[in-house]
Amino acid sequence: METTVVIPCINSEDVIFDCIESLNSKEIPIIIVDNGSNDQTLKKVLNLKLNITVIQANKNLGWGNAANLGIQKANTKYALLLNPDIKFITKNPINNFEKLI
């Protein structure tokens, strides 16, 4: 993989699982930047046992600052920013993304 998926989020437990599942790969590096959630977002994400790194902010940094923080931690050629409510409908969205870029 040449792409890391970066997902800034806050209180996204109802949508983030579907977002991550729609990536359809256990090997894609994913960075979740949590903006101080007080729901079960982190618990759900960490229970997935995927290639996920969680960056916990103790306060809401805002989407842009959280996105920049996640991108700085990515160790791949590309970073793909997603909102936690994105749900892909194609089988291999990251492969498609890498072919297009």
C-alpha positions as CSV (number, residue, x, y, z in Angstrom):
1,M,0.0,0.0,0.0
2,E,1.2,3.5,-0.9
3,T,-1.7,5.2,0.9
4,T,-2.6,5.9,4.5
5,V,-6.2,6.7,5.3
6,V,-6.6,9.6,7.8
7,I,-9.9,10.0,9.5
8,P,-10.3,12.9,11.9
9,C,-13.4,12.3,14.1
10,I,-15.3,13.2,17.2
11,N,-18.2,11.2,18.6
12,S,-18.5,9.0,15.5
13,E,-19.3,5.6,16.9
14,D,-22.5,5.3,14.8
15,V,-20.7,5.7,11.4
16,I,-16.9,5.1,11.7
17,F,-17.2,1.3,11.7
18,D,-19.0,1.3,8.3
19,C,-16.4,3.7,6.9
20,I,-13.5,1.5,7.9
21,E,-15.3,-1.7,6.8
22,S,-16.0,-0.1,3.4
23,L,-12.2,0.2,2.8
24,N,-12.3,-3.6,2.4
25,S,-8.7,-4.3,3.5
26,K,-7.0,-5.4,6.6
27,E,-3.6,-4.1,5.3
28,I,-4.5,-0.4,4.7
29,P,-2.8,1.8,7.3
30,I,-5.5,3.9,9.0
31,I,-4.8,6.8,11.3
32,I,-7.8,7.9,13.4
33,V,-7.4,11.3,15.0
34,D,-9.9,11.5,17.8
35,N,-10.9,15.1,18.7
36,G,-11.9,14.3,22.3
37,S,-14.8,11.9,21.8
38,N,-16.9,11.1,24.8
39,D,-18.8,8.2,23.2
40,Q,-17.6,4.7,22.3
41,T,-15.7,5.7,19.1
42,L,-12.3,4.7,20.2
43,K,-13.4,1.4,21.8
44,K,-15.1,0.4,18.6
45,V,-12.1,1.3,16.5
46,L,-9.6,-0.4,18.7
47,N,-11.7,-3.6,18.8
48,L,-11.4,-4.0,15.0
49,K,-7.9,-5.4,15.2
50,L,-6.8,-3.8,11.9
51,N,-3.8,-1.7,10.9
52,I,-5.1,1.3,12.9
53,T,-3.2,3.9,14.7
54,V,-5.2,6.2,17.1
55,I,-4.1,9.7,17.9
56,Q,-6.1,11.0,20.9
57,A,-6.5,14.7,21.4
58,N,-7.9,15.6,24.7
59,K,-9.8,18.4,23.1
60,N,-11.4,19.3,19.8
61,L,-8.6,20.4,17.6
62,G,-10.9,21.1,14.7
63,W,-11.1,19.0,11.5
64,G,-8.2,20.8,9.7
65,N,-5.8,20.6,12.6
66,A,-6.7,16.9,13.2
67,A,-6.2,16.2,9.5
68,N,-2.8,17.8,9.5
69,L,-1.7,15.9,12.6
70,G,-2.8,12.6,11.0
71,I,-1.0,13.4,7.7
72,Q,2.2,14.2,9.6
73,K,2.1,10.7,11.1
74,A,1.5,8.9,7.8
75,N,4.5,6.9,6.5
76,T,3.3,6.3,3.0
77,K,3.6,8.2,-0.3
78,Y,-0.1,9.3,-0.2
79,A,-2.6,10.2,2.5
80,L,-6.4,10.1,1.8
81,L,-8.5,12.2,4.2
82,L,-11.9,10.9,5.0
83,N,-14.8,12.0,7.1
84,P,-16.0,9.2,9.4
85,D,-19.3,9.0,7.6
86,I,-17.9,8.1,4.2
87,K,-18.9,4.6,3.0
88,F,-17.4,3.3,-0.2
89,I,-19.5,1.3,-2.5
90,T,-16.7,-0.1,-4.7
91,K,-14.8,-3.3,-3.8
92,N,-11.3,-1.9,-3.6
93,P,-11.5,1.9,-3.1
94,I,-7.8,2.4,-2.2
95,N,-6.6,0.4,-5.1
96,N,-8.8,2.5,-7.4
97,F,-7.5,5.7,-5.7
98,E,-3.9,4.7,-6.2
99,K,-4.5,3.8,-9.9
100,L,-6.1,7.2,-10.5
101,I,-3.3,9.2,-8.9
